[in-house]
Amino acid sequence: QVQLVESGGGLVQPGGSLRLSCAASGMVFNIRTWGWYRQAPGKQRVEIARVGVSAVYADSVTGRFVISRDDAKNMVYLQMNSLNPEDTCVYYCNTAPVSDFQWGQGTQVTVSS
């Protein structure tokens, strides 16, 4: 069983930055592609970035967010820059596409002045 634990969220002013981390533990082997997802209140969870051999981003975050991974540590990161209020969501990591890994609790990001 795999556990996913996201961290690094918080309250940030518009234009600010945050770095999210995702720690994967358990039966984590040869994950080809990791992804970051987010969910706003009342909306579906959507993928915003994925990293395998290369990184792919949703239009909404292209040029502002950077996804990275450290396979030796089973960690996935999301550097978020130039944050705006529309980025206020709960952020999650999982494989991409989503596998049968149970979702973690996510980490709340709130962008507000």
Gaussian input, Z-matrix of N, CA and C with variables (Angstrom, degrees):
# hf/3-21g

backbone

0 1
 N
 C     1     B1
 C     2     B2     1     A1
 N     3     B3     2     A2     1     D1
 C     4     B4     3     A3     2     D2
 C     5     B5     4     A4     3     D3
 N     6     B6     5     A5     4     D4
 C     7     B7     6     A6     5     D5
 C     8     B8     7     A7     6     D6
 N     9     B9     8     A8     7     D7
 C    10    B10     9     A9     8     D8
 C    11    B11    10    A10     9     D9
 N    12    B12    11    A11    10    D10
 C    13    B13    12    A12    11    D11
 C    14    B14    13    A13    12    D12
 N    15    B15    14    A14    13    D13
 C    16    B16    15    A15    14    D14
 C    17    B17    16    A16    15    D15
 N    18    B18    17    A17    16    D16
 C    19    B19    18    A18    17    D17
 C    20    B20    19    A19    18    D18
 N    21    B21    20    A20    19    D19
 C    22    B22    21    A21    20    D20
 C    23    B23    22    A22    21    D21
 N    24    B24    23    A23    22    D22
 C    25    B25    24    A24    23    D23
 C    26    B26    25    A25    24    D24
 N    27    B27    26    A26    25    D25
 C    28    B28    27    A27    26    D26
 C    29    B29    28    A28    27    D27
 N    30    B30    29    A29    28    D28
 C    31    B31    30    A30    29    D29
 C    32    B32    31    A31    30    D30
 N    33    B33    32    A32    31    D31
 C    34    B34    33    A33    32    D32
 C    35    B35    34    A34    33    D33
 N    36    B36    35    A35    34    D34
 C    37    B37    36    A36    35    D35
 C    38    B38    37    A37    36    D36
 N    39    B39    38    A38    37    D37
 C    40    B40    39    A39    38    D38
 C    41    B41    40    A40    39    D39
 N    42    B42    41    A41    40    D40
 C    43    B43    42    A42    41    D41
 C    44    B44    43    A43    42    D42
 N    45    B45    44    A44    43    D43
 C    46    B46    45    A45    44    D44
 C    47    B47    46    A46    45    D45
 N    48    B48    47    A47    46    D46
 C    49    B49    48    A48    47    D47
 C    50    B50    49    A49    48    D48
 N    51    B51    50    A50    49    D49
 C    52    B52    51    A51    50    D50
 C    53    B53    52    A52    51    D51
 N    54    B54    53    A53    52    D52
 C    55    B55    54    A54    53    D53
 C    56    B56    55    A55    54    D54
 N    57    B57    56    A56    55    D55
 C    58    B58    57    A57    56    D56
 C    59    B59    58    A58    57    D57
 N    60    B60    59    A59    58    D58
 C    61    B61    60    A60    59    D59
 C    62    B62    61    A61    60    D60
 N    63    B63    62    A62    61    D61
 C    64    B64    63    A63    62    D62
 C    65    B65    64    A64    63    D63
 N    66    B66    65    A65    64    D64
 C    67    B67    66    A66    65    D65
 C    68    B68    67    A67    66    D66
 N    69    B69    68    A68    67    D67
 C    70    B70    69    A69    68    D68
 C    71    B71    70    A70    69    D69
 N    72    B72    71    A71    70    D70
 C    73    B73    72    A72    71    D71
 C    74    B74    73    A73    72    D72
 N    75    B75    74    A74    73    D73
 C    76    B76    75    A75    74    D74
 C    77    B77    76    A76    75    D75
 N    78    B78    77    A77    76    D76
 C    79    B79    78    A78    77    D77
 C    80    B80    79    A79    78    D78
 N    81    B81    80    A80    79    D79
 C    82    B82    81    A81    80    D80
 C    83    B83    82    A82    81    D81
 N    84    B84    83    A83    82    D82
 C    85    B85    84    A84    83    D83
 C    86    B86    85    A85    84    D84
 N    87    B87    86    A86    85    D85
 C    88    B88    87    A87    86    D86
 C    89    B89    88    A88    87    D87
 N    90    B90    89    A89    88    D88
 C    91    B91    90    A90    89    D89
 C    92    B92    91    A91    90    D90
 N    93    B93    92    A92    91    D91
 C    94    B94    93    A93    92    D92
 C    95    B95    94    A94    93    D93
 N    96    B96    95    A95    94    D94
 C    97    B97    96    A96    95    D95
 C    98    B98    97    A97    96    D96
 N    99    B99    98    A98    97    D97
 C   100   B100    99    A99    98    D98
 C   101   B101   100   A100    99    D99
 N   102   B102   101   A101   100   D100
 C   103   B103   102   A102   101   D101
 C   104   B104   103   A103   102   D102
 N   105   B105   104   A104   103   D103
 C   106   B106   105   A105   104   D104
 C   107   B107   106   A106   105   D105
 N   108   B108   107   A107   106   D106
 C   109   B109   108   A108   107   D107
 C   110   B110   109   A109   108   D108
 N   111   B111   110   A110   109   D109
 C   112   B112   111   A111   110   D110
 C   113   B113   112   A112   111   D111
 N   114   B114   113   A113   112   D112
 C   115   B115   114   A114   113   D113
 C   116   B116   115   A115   114   D114
 N   117   B117   116   A116   115   D115
 C   118   B118   117   A117   116   D116
 C   119   B119   118   A118   117   D117
 N   120   B120   119   A119   118   D118
 C   121   B121   120   A120   119   D119
 C   122   B122   121   A121   120   D120
 N   123   B123   122   A122   121   D121
 C   124   B124   123   A123   122   D122
 C   125   B125   124   A124   123   D123
 N   126   B126   125   A125   124   D124
 C   127   B127   126   A126   125   D125
 C   128   B128   127   A127   126   D126
 N   129   B129   128   A128   127   D127
 C   130   B130   129   A129   128   D128
 C   131   B131   130   A130   129   D129
 N   132   B132   131   A131   130   D130
 C   133   B133   132   A132   131   D131
 C   134   B134   133   A133   132   D132
 N   135   B135   134   A134   133   D133
 C   136   B136   135   A135   134   D134
 C   137   B137   136   A136   135   D135
 N   138   B138   137   A137   136   D136
 C   139   B139   138   A138   137   D137
 C   140   B140   139   A139   138   D138
 N   141   B141   140   A140   139   D139
 C   142   B142   141   A141   140   D140
 C   143   B143   142   A142   141   D141
 N   144   B144   143   A143   142   D142
 C   145   B145   144   A144   143   D143
 C   146   B146   145   A145   144   D144
 N   147   B147   146   A146   145   D145
 C   148   B148   147   A147   146   D146
 C   149   B149   148   A148   147   D147
 N   150   B150   149   A149   148   D148
 C   151   B151   150   A150   149   D149
 C   152   B152   151   A151   150   D150
 N   153   B153   152   A152   151   D151
 C   154   B154   153   A153   152   D152
 C   155   B155   154   A154   153   D153
 N   156   B156   155   A155   154   D154
 C   157   B157   156   A156   155   D155
 C   158   B158   157   A157   156   D156
 N   159   B159   158   A158   157   D157
 C   160   B160   159   A159   158   D158
 C   161   B161   160   A160   159   D159
 N   162   B162   161   A161   160   D160
 C   163   B163   162   A162   161   D161
 C   164   B164   163   A163   162   D162
 N   165   B165   164   A164   163   D163
 C   166   B166   165   A165   164   D164
 C   167   B167   166   A166   165   D165
 N   168   B168   167   A167   166   D166
 C   169   B169   168   A168   167   D167
 C   170   B170   169   A169   168   D168
 N   171   B171   170   A170   169   D169
 C   172   B172   171   A171   170   D170
 C   173   B173   172   A172   171   D171
 N   174   B174   173   A173   172   D172
 C   175   B175   174   A174   173   D173
 C   176   B176   175   A175   174   D174
 N   177   B177   176   A176   175   D175
 C   178   B178   177   A177   176   D176
 C   179   B179   178   A178   177   D177
 N   180   B180   179   A179   178   D178
 C   181   B181   180   A180   179   D179
 C   182   B182   181   A181   180   D180
 N   183   B183   182   A182   181   D181
 C   184   B184   183   A183   182   D182
 C   185   B185   184   A184   183   D183
 N   186   B186   185   A185   184   D184
 C   187   B187   186   A186   185   D185
 C   188   B188   187   A187   186   D186
 N   189   B189   188   A188   187   D187
 C   190   B190   189   A189   188   D188
 C   191   B191   190   A190   189   D189
 N   192   B192   191   A191   190   D190
 C   193   B193   192   A192   191   D191
 C   194   B194   193   A193   192   D192
 N   195   B195   194   A194   193   D193
 C   196   B196   195   A195   194   D194
 C   197   B197   196   A196   195   D195
 N   198   B198   197   A197   196   D196
 C   199   B199   198   A198   197   D197
 C   200   B200   199   A199   198   D198
 N   201   B201   200   A200   199   D199
 C   202   B202   201   A201   200   D200
 C   203   B203   202   A202   201   D201
 N   204   B204   203   A203   202   D202
 C   205   B205   204   A204   203   D203
 C   206   B206   205   A205   204   D204
 N   207   B207   206   A206   205   D205
 C   208   B208   207   A207   206   D206
 C   209   B209   208   A208   207   D207
 N   210   B210   209   A209   208   D208
 C   211   B211   210   A210   209   D209
 C   212   B212   211   A211   210   D210
 N   213   B213   212   A212   211   D211
 C   214   B214   213   A213   212   D212
 C   215   B215   214   A214   213   D213
 N   216   B216   215   A215   214   D214
 C   217   B217   216   A216   215   D215
 C   218   B218   217   A217   216   D216
 N   219   B219   218   A218   217   D217
 C   220   B220   219   A219   218   D218
 C   221   B221   220   A220   219   D219
 N   222   B222   221   A221   220   D220
 C   223   B223   222   A222   221   D221
 C   224   B224   223   A223   222   D222
 N   225   B225   224   A224   223   D223
 C   226   B226   225   A225   224   D224
 C   227   B227   226   A226   225   D225
 N   228   B228   227   A227   226   D226
 C   229   B229   228   A228   227   D227
 C   230   B230   229   A229   228   D228
 N   231   B231   230   A230   229   D229
 C   232   B232   231   A231   230   D230
 C   233   B233   232   A232   231   D231
 N   234   B234   233   A233   232   D232
 C   235   B235   234   A234   233   D233
 C   236   B236   235   A235   234   D234
 N   237   B237   236   A236   235   D235
 C   238   B238   237   A237   236   D236
 C   239   B239   238   A238   237   D237
 N   240   B240   239   A239   238   D238
 C   241   B241   240   A240   239   D239
 C   242   B242   241   A241   240   D240
 N   243   B243   242   A242   241   D241
 C   244   B244   243   A243   242   D242
 C   245   B245   244   A244   243   D243
 N   246   B246   245   A245   244   D244
 C   247   B247   246   A246   245   D245
 C   248   B248   247   A247   246   D246
 N   249   B249   248   A248   247   D247
 C   250   B250   249   A249   248   D248
 C   251   B251   250   A250   249   D249
 N   252   B252   251   A251   250   D250
 C   253   B253   252   A252   251   D251
 C   254   B254   253   A253   252   D252
 N   255   B255   254   A254   253   D253
 C   256   B256   255   A255   254   D254
 C   257   B257   256   A256   255   D255
 N   258   B258   257   A257   256   D256
 C   259   B259   258   A258   257   D257
 C   260   B260   259   A259   258   D258
 N   261   B261   260   A260   259   D259
 C   262   B262   261   A261   260   D260
 C   263   B263   262   A262   261   D261
 N   264   B264   263   A263   262   D262
 C   265   B265   264   A264   263   D263
 C   266   B266   265   A265   264   D264
 N   267   B267   266   A266   265   D265
 C   268   B268   267   A267   266   D266
 C   269   B269   268   A268   267   D267
 N   270   B270   269   A269   268   D268
 C   271   B271   270   A270   269   D269
 C   272   B272   271   A271   270   D270
 N   273   B273   272   A272   271   D271
 C   274   B274   273   A273   272   D272
 C   275   B275   274   A274   273   D273
 N   276   B276   275   A275   274   D274
 C   277   B277   276   A276   275   D275
 C   278   B278   277   A277   276   D276
 N   279   B279   278   A278   277   D277
 C   280   B280   279   A279   278   D278
 C   281   B281   280   A280   279   D279
 N   282   B282   281   A281   280   D280
 C   283   B283   282   A282   281   D281
 C   284   B284   283   A283   282   D282
 N   285   B285   284   A284   283   D283
 C   286   B286   285   A285   284   D284
 C   287   B287   286   A286   285   D285
 N   288   B288   287   A287   286   D286
 C   289   B289   288   A288   287   D287
 C   290   B290   289   A289   288   D288
 N   291   B291   290   A290   289   D289
 C   292   B292   291   A291   290   D290
 C   293   B293   292   A292   291   D291
 N   294   B294   293   A293   292   D292
 C   295   B295   294   A294   293   D293
 C   296   B296   295   A295   294   D294
 N   297   B297   296   A296   295   D295
 C   298   B298   297   A297   296   D296
 C   299   B299   298   A298   297   D297
 N   300   B300   299   A299   298   D298
 C   301   B301   300   A300   299   D299
 C   302   B302   301   A301   300   D300
 N   303   B303   302   A302   301   D301
 C   304   B304   303   A303   302   D302
 C   305   B305   304   A304   303   D303
 N   306   B306   305   A305   304   D304
 C   307   B307   306   A306   305   D305
 C   308   B308   307   A307   306   D306
 N   309   B309   308   A308   307   D307
 C   310   B310   309   A309   308   D308
 C   311   B311   310   A310   309   D309
 N   312   B312   311   A311   310   D310
 C   313   B313   312   A312   311   D311
 C   314   B314   313   A313   312   D312
 N   315   B315   314   A314   313   D313
 C   316   B316   315   A315   314   D314
 C   317   B317   316   A316   315   D315
 N   318   B318   317   A317   316   D316
 C   319   B319   318   A318   317   D317
 C   320   B320   319   A319   318   D318
 N   321   B321   320   A320   319   D319
 C   322   B322   321   A321   320   D320
 C   323   B323   322   A322   321   D321
 N   324   B324   323   A323   322   D322
 C   325   B325   324   A324   323   D323
 C   326   B326   325   A325   324   D324
 N   327   B327   326   A326   325   D325
 C   328   B328   327   A327   326   D326
 C   329   B329   328   A328   327   D327
 N   330   B330   329   A329   328   D328
 C   331   B331   330   A330   329   D329
 C   332   B332   331   A331   330   D330
 N   333   B333   332   A332   331   D331
 C   334   B334   333   A333   332   D332
 C   335   B335   334   A334   333   D333
 N   336   B336   335   A335   334   D334
 C   337   B337   336   A336   335   D335
 C   338   B338   337   A337   336   D336

   B1=1.4635
   B2=1.5215
   B3=1.3110
   B4=1.4545
   B5=1.5182
   B6=1.3099
   B7=1.4677
   B8=1.5096
   B9=1.3074
   B10=1.4591
   B11=1.5226
   B12=1.3160
   B13=1.4548
   B14=1.5248
   B15=1.3222
   B16=1.4576
   B17=1.5281
   B18=1.3113
   B19=1.4577
   B20=1.5253
   B21=1.3258
   B22=1.4508
   B23=1.5088
   B24=1.3215
   B25=1.4518
   B26=1.5167
   B27=1.3131
   B28=1.4528
   B29=1.5060
   B30=1.3217
   B31=1.4671
   B32=1.5235
   B33=1.3073
   B34=1.4610
   B35=1.5183
   B36=1.3033
   B37=1.4634
   B38=1.5233
   B39=1.3147
   B40=1.4690
   B41=1.5211
   B42=1.3227
   B43=1.4534
   B44=1.5081
   B45=1.3114
   B46=1.4516
   B47=1.5134
   B48=1.3292
   B49=1.4615
   B50=1.5151
   B51=1.3150
   B52=1.4588
   B53=1.5176
   B54=1.3140
   B55=1.4680
   B56=1.5237
   B57=1.3081
   B58=1.4577
   B59=1.5195
   B60=1.3206
   B61=1.4680
   B62=1.5218
   B63=1.3007
   B64=1.4647
   B65=1.5222
   B66=1.3069
   B67=1.4592
   B68=1.5177
   B69=1.3230
   B70=1.4631
   B71=1.5206
   B72=1.3053
   B73=1.4673
   B74=1.5177
   B75=1.3220
   B76=1.4582
   B77=1.5232
   B78=1.3039
   B79=1.4707
   B80=1.5312
   B81=1.3283
   B82=1.4590
   B83=1.5149
   B84=1.3059
   B85=1.4505
   B86=1.5205
   B87=1.3161
   B88=1.4578
   B89=1.5233
   B90=1.3189
   B91=1.4640
   B92=1.5212
   B93=1.3165
   B94=1.4589
   B95=1.5353
   B96=1.2935
   B97=1.4636
   B98=1.5184
   B99=1.3044
   B100=1.4698
   B101=1.5305
   B102=1.3191
   B103=1.4594
   B104=1.5155
   B105=1.3179
   B106=1.4638
   B107=1.5188
   B108=1.3130
   B109=1.4530
   B110=1.5278
   B111=1.3210
   B112=1.4563
   B113=1.5107
   B114=1.3214
   B115=1.4604
   B116=1.5127
   B117=1.3078
   B118=1.4600
   B119=1.5244
   B120=1.3281
   B121=1.4667
   B122=1.5162
   B123=1.3186
   B124=1.4497
   B125=1.5170
   B126=1.3238
   B127=1.4651
   B128=1.5230
   B129=1.3218
   B130=1.4561
   B131=1.5256
   B132=1.2964
   B133=1.4529
   B134=1.5308
   B135=1.3107
   B136=1.4622
   B137=1.5326
   B138=1.3065
   B139=1.4588
   B140=1.5242
   B141=1.3343
   B142=1.4631
   B143=1.5157
   B144=1.3158
   B145=1.4666
   B146=1.5197
   B147=1.3152
   B148=1.4458
   B149=1.5237
   B150=1.3182
   B151=1.4586
   B152=1.5238
   B153=1.3156
   B154=1.4482
   B155=1.5120
   B156=1.3202
   B157=1.4590
   B158=1.5274
   B159=1.3104
   B160=1.4629
   B161=1.5170
   B162=1.3097
   B163=1.4631
   B164=1.5269
   B165=1.3122
   B166=1.4582
   B167=1.5194
   B168=1.3326
   B169=1.4624
   B170=1.5141
   B171=1.3158
   B172=1.4589
   B173=1.5232
   B174=1.3265
   B175=1.4632
   B176=1.5239
   B177=1.3199
   B178=1.4695
   B179=1.5295
   B180=1.3343
   B181=1.4713
   B182=1.5252
   B183=1.3026
   B184=1.4684
   B185=1.5221
   B186=1.3149
   B187=1.4613
   B188=1.5216
   B189=1.3266
   B190=1.4786
   B191=1.5180
   B192=1.3213
   B193=1.4664
   B194=1.5275
   B195=1.3334
   B196=1.4582
   B197=1.5304
   B198=1.3182
   B199=1.4514
   B200=1.5278
   B201=1.3227
   B202=1.4601
   B203=1.5263
   B204=1.3188
   B205=1.4571
   B206=1.5142
   B207=1.3259
   B208=1.4530
   B209=1.5139
   B210=1.3141
   B211=1.4577
   B212=1.5268
   B213=1.3028
   B214=1.4666
   B215=1.5264
   B216=1.3372
   B217=1.4674
   B218=1.5258
   B219=1.3229
   B220=1.4694
   B221=1.5270
   B222=1.3211
   B223=1.4590
   B224=1.5163
   B225=1.3175
   B226=1.4610
   B227=1.5254
   B228=1.3206
   B229=1.4548
   B230=1.5213
   B231=1.3234
   B232=1.4576
   B233=1.5289
   B234=1.3141
   B235=1.4525
   B236=1.5197
   B237=1.3177
   B238=1.4583
   B239=1.5226
   B240=1.3082
   B241=1.4584
   B242=1.5313
   B243=1.3093
   B244=1.4711
   B245=1.5239
   B246=1.2903
   B247=1.4604
   B248=1.5215
   B249=1.3096
   B250=1.4644
   B251=1.5244
   B252=1.3199
   B253=1.4729
   B254=1.5340
   B255=1.3289
   B256=1.4716
   B257=1.5250
   B258=1.3139
   B259=1.4595
   B260=1.5221
   B261=1.3138
   B262=1.4660
   B263=1.5253
   B264=1.3139
   B265=1.4614
   B266=1.5250
   B267=1.3275
   B268=1.4523
   B269=1.5229
   B270=1.3167
   B271=1.4558
   B272=1.5287
   B273=1.3292
   B274=1.4484
   B275=1.5254
   B276=1.3157
   B277=1.4604
   B278=1.5259
   B279=1.2965
   B280=1.4565
   B281=1.5092
   B282=1.3047
   B283=1.4514
   B284=1.5277
   B285=1.3239
   B286=1.4573
   B287=1.5354
   B288=1.3205
   B289=1.4577
   B290=1.5265
   B291=1.3064
   B292=1.4572
   B293=1.5278
   B294=1.3297
   B295=1.4544
   B296=1.5237
   B297=1.3286
   B298=1.4625
   B299=1.5188
   B300=1.3272
   B301=1.4547
   B302=1.5202
   B303=1.3121
   B304=1.4566
   B305=1.5159
   B306=1.3072
   B307=1.4535
   B308=1.5198
   B309=1.3282
   B310=1.4457
   B311=1.5204
   B312=1.3165
   B313=1.4636
   B314=1.5197
   B315=1.3092
   B316=1.4528
   B317=1.5172
   B318=1.3122
   B319=1.4636
   B320=1.5189
   B321=1.3186
   B322=1.4659
   B323=1.5219
   B324=1.3080
   B325=1.4608
   B326=1.5224
   B327=1.3120
   B328=1.4611
   B329=1.5205
   B330=1.3176
   B331=1.4625
   B332=1.5165
   B333=1.2986
   B334=1.4549
   B335=1.5219
   B336=1.3264
   B337=1.4618
   B338=1.5240
   A1=108.68
   A2=115.67
   A3=121.37
   A4=109.46
   A5=114.94
   A6=120.53
   A7=109.51
   A8=115.79
   A9=122.56
   A10=108.20
   A11=116.22
   A12=120.92
   A13=108.48
   A14=114.87
   A15=120.84
   A16=110.06
   A17=116.18
   A18=121.02
   A19=109.86
   A20=115.49
   A21=120.25
   A22=114.93
   A23=117.48
   A24=119.47
   A25=111.67
   A26=114.78
   A27=119.99
   A28=111.55
   A29=114.95
   A30=122.40
   A31=108.57
   A32=116.33
   A33=121.01
   A34=108.84
   A35=115.90
   A36=120.59
   A37=110.68
   A38=117.45
   A39=119.95
   A40=110.96
   A41=115.29
   A42=121.25
   A43=113.89
   A44=116.85
   A45=121.14
   A46=113.44
   A47=114.75
   A48=122.00
   A49=110.66
   A50=113.91
   A51=122.04
   A52=108.09
   A53=115.17
   A54=120.29
   A55=108.02
   A56=115.52
   A57=121.25
   A58=110.01
   A59=114.60
   A60=120.73
   A61=109.02
   A62=114.92
   A63=121.56
   A64=107.50
   A65=115.82
   A66=121.55
   A67=109.08
   A68=115.43
   A69=121.10
   A70=108.95
   A71=116.12
   A72=119.92
   A73=109.53
   A74=115.00
   A75=120.13
   A76=110.48
   A77=115.88
   A78=122.06
   A79=110.08
   A80=115.27
   A81=120.87
   A82=108.51
   A83=117.06
   A84=120.63
   A85=109.96
   A86=114.98
   A87=121.38
   A88=113.18
   A89=115.78
   A90=119.64
   A91=107.46
   A92=115.86
   A93=119.75
   A94=111.64
   A95=115.68
   A96=119.47
   A97=110.63
   A98=115.48
   A99=122.72
   A100=108.79
   A101=114.21
   A102=118.56
   A103=111.85
   A104=114.30
   A105=122.09
   A106=107.90
   A107=114.20
   A108=121.85
   A109=108.00
   A110=115.36
   A111=118.07
   A112=110.36
   A113=113.18
   A114=119.67
   A115=109.19
   A116=114.83
   A117=121.20
   A118=108.52
   A119=117.47
   A120=120.36
   A121=111.69
   A122=115.91
   A123=120.69
   A124=115.40
   A125=117.34
   A126=120.56
   A127=110.44
   A128=115.02
   A129=119.98
   A130=110.99
   A131=114.46
   A132=120.51
   A133=108.90
   A134=116.94
   A135=120.89
   A136=109.99
   A137=114.31
   A138=119.78
   A139=109.07
   A140=116.10
   A141=119.71
   A142=113.05
   A143=116.98
   A144=119.19
   A145=109.12
   A146=115.25
   A147=120.92
   A148=108.88
   A149=114.90
   A150=119.05
   A151=109.95
   A152=114.00
   A153=121.57
   A154=106.76
   A155=116.58
   A156=120.57
   A157=108.88
   A158=116.03
   A159=121.92
   A160=109.14
   A161=115.53
   A162=120.86
   A163=110.65
   A164=114.29
   A165=121.47
   A166=107.74
   A167=115.85
   A168=120.72
   A169=111.68
   A170=114.35
   A171=119.38
   A172=108.66
   A173=115.45
   A174=119.55
   A175=111.74
   A176=115.83
   A177=120.18
   A178=112.92
   A179=117.80
   A180=119.48
   A181=112.50
   A182=117.70
   A183=120.76
   A184=111.12
   A185=114.42
   A186=119.85
   A187=113.61
   A188=116.74
   A189=120.37
   A190=112.36
   A191=116.92
   A192=121.99
   A193=109.74
   A194=114.83
   A195=120.65
   A196=108.87
   A197=116.04
   A198=121.14
   A199=109.04
   A200=115.50
   A201=119.79
   A202=108.90
   A203=115.20
   A204=119.89
   A205=110.07
   A206=115.44
   A207=122.50
   A208=106.33
   A209=116.29
   A210=120.38
   A211=112.35
   A212=117.00
   A213=119.26
   A214=110.96
   A215=115.17
   A216=119.96
   A217=112.07
   A218=117.05
   A219=121.00
   A220=110.95
   A221=115.04
   A222=121.62
   A223=110.14
   A224=114.45
   A225=121.72
   A226=106.58
   A227=116.31
   A228=120.82
   A229=110.73
   A230=114.81
   A231=120.60
   A232=107.74
   A233=115.91
   A234=121.28
   A235=107.81
   A236=116.43
   A237=121.24
   A238=108.62
   A239=115.61
   A240=121.83
   A241=110.01
   A242=115.28
   A243=121.32
   A244=111.06
   A245=115.11
   A246=119.78
   A247=111.24
   A248=115.65
   A249=121.75
   A250=108.81
   A251=116.98
   A252=119.46
   A253=113.48
   A254=117.19
   A255=119.91
   A256=112.82
   A257=116.74
   A258=120.73
   A259=112.56
   A260=116.86
   A261=120.73
   A262=109.84
   A263=115.58
   A264=122.63
   A265=108.85
   A266=114.67
   A267=120.62
   A268=107.25
   A269=115.70
   A270=121.75
   A271=110.81
   A272=114.68
   A273=121.98
   A274=110.06
   A275=115.92
   A276=120.29
   A277=108.91
   A278=115.43
   A279=122.90
   A280=106.35
   A281=116.90
   A282=118.36
   A283=108.43
   A284=115.31
   A285=120.15
   A286=107.99
   A287=118.77
   A288=124.74
   A289=111.56
   A290=115.09
   A291=120.87
   A292=109.97
   A293=114.69
   A294=120.63
   A295=108.54
   A296=115.65
   A297=118.11
   A298=112.18
   A299=118.22
   A300=120.09
   A301=108.94
   A302=114.90
   A303=118.81
   A304=110.04
   A305=116.76
   A306=120.67
   A307=110.12
   A308=115.97
   A309=120.54
   A310=110.17
   A311=115.84
   A312=120.35
   A313=112.09
   A314=116.08
   A315=119.39
   A316=111.64
   A317=114.54
   A318=120.94
   A319=108.69
   A320=115.69
   A321=121.42
   A322=110.31
   A323=115.00
   A324=121.58
   A325=107.57
   A326=115.64
   A327=121.52
   A328=108.58
   A329=115.46
   A330=121.08
   A331=107.59
   A332=115.26
   A333=120.12
   A334=109.76
   A335=114.59
   A336=119.06
   A337=110.56
   D1=141.48
   D2=-178.18
   D3=-108.13
   D4=136.06
   D5=173.57
   D6=-110.77
   D7=136.34
   D8=177.68
   D9=-118.12
   D10=126.25
   D11=-178.61
   D12=-128.17
   D13=115.30
   D14=179.47
   D15=-96.05
   D16=148.54
   D17=179.01
   D18=-154.79
   D19=168.17
   D20=174.99
   D21=105.52
   D22=-4.00
   D23=179.64
   D24=-73.94
   D25=177.65
   D26=179.05
   D27=162.30
   D28=-167.41
   D29=178.54
   D30=-97.50
   D31=129.22
   D32=-179.21
   D33=-140.40
   D34=149.08
   D35=178.41
   D36=-77.90
   D37=154.57
   D38=174.96
   D39=-53.51
   D40=136.89
   D41=-176.56
   D42=90.57
   D43=-9.29
   D44=-177.74
   D45=-81.73
   D46=-176.95
   D47=-177.30
   D48=-132.38
   D49=153.60
   D50=172.27
   D51=-145.07
   D52=154.23
   D53=173.88
   D54=-122.21
   D55=117.87
   D56=177.86
   D57=-93.56
   D58=148.65
   D59=177.04
   D60=-126.51
   D61=149.37
   D62=175.93
   D63=-132.95
   D64=121.55
   D65=177.92
   D66=-105.07
   D67=124.35
   D68=177.94
   D69=-107.29
   D70=130.46
   D71=179.27
   D72=-134.65
   D73=160.52
   D74=-178.77
   D75=102.05
   D76=-143.23
   D77=-174.89
   D78=-81.21
   D79=69.47
   D80=-178.60
   D81=-104.11
   D82=105.48
   D83=-179.57
   D84=-134.26
   D85=132.84
   D86=169.22
   D87=47.35
   D88=52.90
   D89=176.35
   D90=-78.31
   D91=116.27
   D92=-176.17
   D93=-70.03
   D94=-46.49
   D95=-174.57
   D96=-137.99
   D97=128.07
   D98=173.68
   D99=-103.96
   D100=152.36
   D101=179.32
   D102=-137.54
   D103=156.93
   D104=169.00
   D105=-111.60
   D106=140.40
   D107=-178.65
   D108=-130.10
   D109=160.77
   D110=174.60
   D111=-145.60
   D112=155.55
   D113=-177.86
   D114=-139.16
   D115=122.11
   D116=175.32
   D117=-90.07
   D118=157.59
   D119=-179.95
   D120=-55.52
   D121=129.47
   D122=177.78
   D123=76.51
   D124=5.70
   D125=-178.18
   D126=-122.73
   D127=165.26
   D128=178.76
   D129=-75.81
   D130=154.93
   D131=174.50
   D132=-72.90
   D133=134.63
   D134=-177.63
   D135=-129.58
   D136=149.42
   D137=176.32
   D138=-79.58
   D139=136.88
   D140=178.75
   D141=-119.41
   D142=-18.99
   D143=179.90
   D144=-162.08
   D145=148.94
   D146=175.26
   D147=-143.95
   D148=150.42
   D149=178.81
   D150=-137.94
   D151=124.05
   D152=172.30
   D153=-125.20
   D154=-109.82
   D155=170.00
   D156=-71.20
   D157=-35.78
   D158=176.94
   D159=-133.77
   D160=173.78
   D161=-178.06
   D162=-105.63
   D163=144.87
   D164=176.80
   D165=-130.94
   D166=139.29
   D167=-175.67
   D168=-127.44
   D169=149.31
   D170=169.83
   D171=-69.99
   D172=153.64
   D173=-179.05
   D174=-57.35
   D175=-33.81
   D176=-174.96
   D177=-65.51
   D178=-19.84
   D179=-176.20
   D180=-122.35
   D181=-4.92
   D182=-178.74
   D183=-56.94
   D184=131.99
   D185=178.97
   D186=87.41
   D187=-9.95
   D188=-179.00
   D189=-117.76
   D190=-34.07
   D191=-176.74
   D192=-109.52
   D193=147.99
   D194=176.48
   D195=-133.00
   D196=123.83
   D197=178.16
   D198=-98.97
   D199=143.45
   D200=177.39
   D201=-148.37
   D202=167.52
   D203=-178.16
   D204=-143.55
   D205=150.76
   D206=174.14
   D207=-128.98
   D208=95.54
   D209=-174.41
   D210=-67.16
   D211=-27.63
   D212=179.24
   D213=-64.96
   D214=-29.15
   D215=-178.80
   D216=-106.11
   D217=0.13
   D218=-174.90
   D219=53.94
   D220=48.46
   D221=-179.02
   D222=-122.58
   D223=146.99
   D224=174.01
   D225=-130.24
   D226=140.78
   D227=-175.43
   D228=-126.05
   D229=155.70
   D230=173.35
   D231=-137.86
   D232=108.05
   D233=174.35
   D234=-86.41
   D235=121.96
   D236=-176.12
   D237=-117.05
   D238=120.82
   D239=-179.82
   D240=-119.80
   D241=164.42
   D242=177.87
   D243=48.99
   D244=48.89
   D245=-177.51
   D246=-68.30
   D247=145.77
   D248=176.68
   D249=-132.08
   D250=166.69
   D251=-175.22
   D252=-57.30
   D253=-27.16
   D254=178.72
   D255=-68.33
   D256=-13.07
   D257=176.84
   D258=-84.67
   D259=-1.79
   D260=178.46
   D261=-66.46
   D262=112.97
   D263=-174.79
   D264=-164.20
   D265=172.19
   D266=163.73
   D267=-94.54
   D268=131.11
   D269=-175.80
   D270=-107.02
   D271=137.53
   D272=-177.48
   D273=-131.55
   D274=155.98
   D275=169.55
   D276=-117.16
   D277=156.61
   D278=175.41
   D279=-171.29
   D280=178.24
   D281=173.50
   D282=-70.81
   D283=166.84
   D284=177.78
   D285=-135.09
   D286=117.07
   D287=-1.84
   D288=-66.86
   D289=169.36
   D290=-175.52
   D291=-63.93
   D292=134.87
   D293=178.95
   D294=-103.45
   D295=-158.98
   D296=178.05
   D297=-89.06
   D298=11.96
   D299=174.12
   D300=-63.74
   D301=134.20
   D302=178.57
   D303=-69.35
   D304=138.83
   D305=178.80
   D306=-66.11
   D307=143.31
   D308=172.28
   D309=-78.19
   D310=-173.42
   D311=-178.92
   D312=-80.31
   D313=-14.05
   D314=-179.49
   D315=79.14
   D316=173.31
   D317=176.91
   D318=-133.65
   D319=130.16
   D320=-175.07
   D321=-80.12
   D322=130.28
   D323=172.55
   D324=-117.72
   D325=124.89
   D326=178.78
   D327=-123.54
   D328=123.27
   D329=179.88
   D330=-111.25
   D331=111.86
   D332=-175.13
   D333=-159.06
   D334=148.74
   D335=175.74
   D336=-94.51

